[in-house]
Amino acid sequence: MEKRADLHLHTRHSARATDWLLRKVDFPASCSDPMTLYRDLRGRGFEFVTFTDYDTIDGCLEIAGEPGAFISEEITAVFPEDEVKVHLLAWGINERQHREIQGLRGNIYELAPWLKTQGIAHAVAHPFWPVDERLSISHWRRLVLLFRHFETVNGLRDPLLGRSAEFALSGLTPERIAQFADAEKLQPLWDDPWKKAFTGGSDDKGGIYQGRAWTESEGANAEEFLAALRDGHCRPGGQGGGPLIMAHSLYSVIFEFAGQRLSNNAQKPAAALLEKMAGRFMEGKDPTRFTLSEKLGFLAQGIATGKIWEIALPGNASLWKELADAVGKPGMRSAIEQATAGIEEPERRAFLTANLLVNQLAFRFFSQFIAQLQSGRVVESLQFIGSIIPLALGLAPYFYAFRSPGRGDLAPLCEATCGEVPEWLRNRKRVWFTDTLEDVNGVSTTIRKMTAAARAEGFDLTVATSRGEVAPSNIPVMNFKPVGEFELPEYELQKLSFPPVLEIIDWIQREGFTEVVISTPGPIGLCALLAAKTLGVKTAGIYHTDFPQYVRILTDDSWMETLTWNFMQWFYEQMDTVFVNSEDYRKALEGRGIKADRIHILPRGLDTELFHPSRRDTEFWKSRGLAGGEIGLLYAGRVSKEKKLDLFAAAVRRLRGEGLPVRGLVVGHGPYSEEFEKSFPEGIFTGYLSGEELAKAYASADVFVFPSTTDTFGNVILEAQAAALPCVVSDQGGPRELVGDGVEGFVTRGGDLEELCSAVRKLCADETLRRTQASAARRKVEDRSWPNAARKFWAISA
């Protein structure tokens, strides 16, 4: 009959943490009591109990002689040539063997054969979670040659790691082993070295997840169990962990250790408060609920330490004050209750509670920071930003736990091991983040069209944003409720969101996305970039908008333009793939230092059936004021200053003054709409149009005029061409690459009224030329389609 043991478990004798986070604050790896763990596991039916503390057996010695107990340890072994470290688990050893292990562990090539000769059951711990980030594929091949047992179910780590390791190791062949031996100049240590055995253990350090994972094997007693384990007659059981499990374990160690430090007489009230709050947090309960006596004790502690007077100071940015205010509000409690309703796992309840509390506090400080800046109090504003730092530190266990080898790291390991990449590590599931989805612009149009086409082609693509409201859509959209929103002063219709960062990271991890596509370098784009880098997920950035030029136009400040360029360069340098809209922008980003092999032209599609000359309807513009015989000069797009609409209006007026029967037609909306309509009363304005109405607007006009010099592409130009309109564009930005000068329209010098008027004049005066260029425009875009664009887009970073 098979019996089980948790073969990876820590006690307070793991005094030196290997986790970077705990090591930096000089915390131990664990505070767990050996006898408490022993009794718990035995009470839950574990026949055998052992501990694997880091390079010590002191925890095991505390339970020596107890039924089912045996001595083990977790060895920090070293590749001597470069001092790269790995962790090994050794079970069923004695004190003499422990001492010898400590003398040998500095050279893994001496340690491995010694363990085999001694008949000690042993395994490589969490093989795809490297203790040392310098661990290379070469090191991994040597581990495969030196060891037979590998831990593939770890109760703290993401199951993806163990699943991928087991796939890779199960796919070994004699030929692969021979290749490894030849490449590493190292002979395999075991017979049939392509056959591996797998183990499991909780790796618990916080005293809360012991027994979550285990190893099953045959044996009436510990000796027989260990013998079967050594011979490979074993299998892992239980379940892996994940970021929330790991973070919860870290918090358990931190709270336990901090409570011990505060338990002196002077700090007893604080220790008691910490213990109560930490206990509730670890249980997944609301840590902000206090009884009357607890509130009085909290008040007394505040008076004794002087913190109560900080709370009373107006305008004070004290974290203590804001925390006291936040946790005391009924709204916060009801929000916590609502967020955790129906969730049983304490680690997820704790995560949602922490996320909610910190989001609210961070947004308060950020709002105060913005308010101080707007009032000109730059120095005073800094204290509010400073108060956000302790909040970030408080969430450090979560950020640390989410940091894990990603699919991009695991796929090469699998391929190097067995020559294959499992389906779950391929780039099959992507999420597209954007700050702008509901706005009227080319970015949102591209995202919606590309996503719909990709889904229709069978690709798994989801859009994610963070807005107060998102309208129902025919594409899958994940909208994260923003912590708060801001309006941009120059773009009253544009809002920036303060997104829930940890919630987004958690969602990407749980959904198993293999690539994060980022459309905009705003708060949501930055959040998505942080999430992808934290999780080790591949990234693709899209340079939709020429923000440096926009900033120059809006501020008339070259220093601000340079600052924006520096930010854009940094942002896109972080991406694995960068999409641009034209060759001009490819060259611009290359000139800014982005590697050329990362930059690709974004494939573009077009609905050539919707935008078609057959949609022409003479009543469409006539009913809106276009007189018989007048030539309609159409602008369609966002109505904003940087689109150079004043130049468009000036050209219409000049041509009308010359006696040409032209009329300006404007389709779209934006922050300049009201002002422009007043300044251009001779124009005809429709506001925002979509679908068939928009298609009719194009097809029923005569010439398309797009004077903007800031666009990186120009969806509207393709739509106009599909409707058989000759197009007049500027020679700056992406639009000039869409129009052949003198073929499908004219390319004029940006901002030059004379050239713009000359081009439009030619088209208005020569109907034959207008028709010829209209036909050429339609032919140019007839083969464009969104399905083709989606297939190309997906293939570029497959």
Secondary structure, 3 states (H helix, E strand, C coil): CEEEECCCECCCCCCCCCCHHHHHCCCCCCCCCHHHHHHHHHHCCCCEECCCCECCCHHHHHCCCCCCECCEEEEEEEECCCCEEEEEEEECCCHHHHHHHHHHCCCHHHHHHHHHHCCCEEEECCCCCCCCCCCCHHHHHHHHHHCCEEEEEECCCCHHHHHHHHHHHHCCCHHHHHHHHHHHCCCCCCCCCCCCEEEEECCECCCCCCCCEEEEEECCCHHHHHHHHHCCCEEEEECCCCHHHHHHHHHHHHHHHHHHHCCCHHHHHHHHHHHHHHHHHHCCCCCCCCCHHHHHHHHHHHHHHCHHHHHHCCCCCCHHHHHHHHHCCHHHHHHHHHHHCCCCCHHHHHHHHHHHHHHHHHHHHHHHHHHHHHCCCHHHHHHHHHHHHHHHHHCHHHHHHHCCCCHHHHHHHHHHHHCCCCHHHCCCEEEEECCCCCCCCHHHHHHHHHHHHHHHCCCEEEEEECCCCCCCCCCCEEECCCCEEEEECCEEEEEEEECCHHHHHHHHHHHCCCEEEECCCCHHHHHHHHHHHHHCCEEEEEECECHHHHHHHHHCCHHHHHHHHHHHHHHHHCCCEEEECCHHHHHHHHHCCCCHHHEEECCCCCCCCCCCHHHCCHHHHHCCCCCCCCEEEEEECCCCHHHCHHHHHHHHHHHHHCCCCEEEEEECCCCCHHHHHHHCCCCEEEECCCHHHHHHHHHCCCEEEECCCCECCCHHHHHHHHCCCCEEEECCCCHHHCCCECCCEEEECCCCHHHHHHHHHHHHHCHHHHHHHHHHHHHHHCCCCHHHHHHHHHHHCC
